[in-house]
Amino acid sequence: GFMIDNVTGAYPQSGVSQADLYIEAVVEGSLTRFCALFDYYDDLPRIGPLRSCRDYFLSIAAGFDEIYEHYGQAAYAFP
């Protein structure tokens, strides 16, 4: 699972059209991010842009037995 930025400045996103499942949620204010879940992504040269996770996405990814990739300073995600 990959934490993907979903604001206009982040477009065009890379690799997300190949995701098997998208889960979008509000992160703060009116901004959203989504978790793109892939069964297979080895052929994708790039996926992103990555952003920091949110705790509820950790729970969602765990429910799918996913490895969860993000980029940021979410201290609760480290463990």
GIPEMO-V622715 format. One record per residue. RES is the residue in one letter. SS is DSSP state (H for helix, E for strand, L for the rest). Layout:
BEGIN
res/ss
RES/SS
RES/SS
END
This chain:
BEGIN
res/ss
G/L
F/E
M/E
I/E
D/E
N/L
V/L
T/H
G/H
A/H
Y/L
P/L
Q/L
S/E
G/L
V/H
S/H
Q/H
A/L
D/L
L/E
Y/E
I/E
E/E
A/E
V/E
V/E
E/E
G/L
S/L
L/E
T/E
R/E
F/E
C/E
A/E
L/E
F/L
D/L
Y/L
Y/L
D/L
D/L
L/L
P/L
R/L
I/L
G/E
P/L
L/E
R/L
S/L
C/L
R/L
D/H
Y/H
F/H
L/H
S/H
I/H
A/H
A/H
G/H
F/L
D/L
E/L
I/L
Y/L
E/E
H/L
Y/L
G/L
Q/L
A/L
A/H
Y/H
A/H
F/L
P/L
END
